[in-house]
Amino acid sequence: MTREAFWVNTDSRSFIDEHLLVYKLRSTPAFMPELDYVAEINGRIVSNIMYSKAKIIATNGKNHEVLTFGPLSVLPEFQNQGIGKALMYFTIAEARRLPHNTFIDFS
């Protein structure tokens, strides 16, 4: 699904590798399976979002643990319909409910 979601507009890139990122990310300790969600329409998976842990190191050397999301994939025929946005908002709310303090609130 992820490969198909990013296969459009290949004129601007020489390769598509988001699907490989998904495959590799799921086998790392940083991957957060509790925030790996899909959206379905009539039983068909049309979108996926996943999160992982990351670290930002400030210029003073202080570490800040954060969550990152991505890739956020939506099949081409379902893009620009708000599915990805809805999945993102839903999972951000779910991330805030988790028992950790690694989510940076940019709102």
C-alpha positions in Angstrom: 0.0 0.0 0.0 2.8 2.4 0.9 4.7 1.8 -2.4 1.5 2.4 -4.3 0.7 5.6 -2.4 4.1 7.1 -3.3 4.4 5.7 -6.8 2.6 8.8 -8.3 4.6 11.7 -9.4 7.8 9.7 -10.0 8.9 12.3 -12.5 10.3 14.4 -9.7 12.3 11.5 -8.1 14.4 8.7 -9.5 13.3 6.1 -6.9 10.5 5.3 -4.4 11.7 3.9 -1.1 9.1 4.8 1.5 7.8 1.2 1.5 11.4 0.1 2.4 11.4 2.6 5.3 8.2 1.1 6.6 9.6 -2.4 6.4 12.8 -1.5 8.2 11.2 0.8 10.7 8.9 -1.9 12.0 11.9 -4.0 13.0 13.6 -1.3 15.1 13.2 -0.6 18.8 12.1 3.0 17.9 8.9 1.7 16.2 5.7 2.3 18.2 3.3 -0.4 17.2 0.6 1.1 19.4 0.5 4.0 17.0 0.5 2.1 13.8 -2.9 2.6 12.2 -4.7 2.1 9.0 -7.8 3.5 7.4 -10.2 1.2 5.6 -13.0 1.9 3.1 -15.3 -1.0 2.4 -12.7 -3.4 3.9 -9.9 -2.1 1.8 -6.8 -0.5 3.4 -6.4 2.9 1.8 -4.1 4.7 4.3 -1.5 4.0 6.9 0.4 6.0 9.5 3.2 4.9 11.8 5.2 6.5 14.6 8.7 6.1 16.0 10.7 7.5 18.8 13.4 10.0 18.0 15.8 12.3 19.8 16.6 15.9 19.3 19.9 17.1 20.7 19.9 20.8 21.5 23.0 23.0 21.0 23.6 22.8 24.7 23.8 19.0 24.5 20.5 18.3 26.2 18.5 15.4 24.7 14.8 15.7 24.0 12.9 12.5 23.2 10.1 13.0 20.7 7.7 11.0 18.6 7.8 11.3 14.8 5.2 10.1 12.4 5.7 8.9 8.9 5.4 7.8 6.4 1.8 8.8 6.1 0.5 6.9 3.1 -2.8 7.3 1.2 -3.5 5.4 -2.0 -3.6 7.8 -5.0 -7.3 7.4 -5.7 -8.1 8.4 -2.1 -5.7 11.3 -1.8 -7.0 14.8 -1.2 -10.1 13.6 0.5 -9.0 14.2 4.1 -8.3 10.6 5.0 -4.6 11.3 5.8 -5.5 14.3 7.8 -8.1 12.4 9.8 -5.7 9.6 10.5 -3.0 12.1 11.6 -5.4 13.9 14.0 -6.7 10.6 15.4 -3.2 9.3 16.1 -1.9 12.5 17.6 -4.8 12.3 20.1 -3.9 8.6 20.7 -0.2 9.6 21.3 -1.2 12.1 23.9 -3.0 9.3 25.9 0.1 7.1 26.0 2.0 6.9 29.3 5.0 8.9 28.2 6.0 12.5 27.9 7.8 12.4 24.6 5.2 14.2 22.5 6.0 17.8 21.6 2.9 19.9 21.3 3.4 22.4 18.4 -0.1 23.8 18.6 
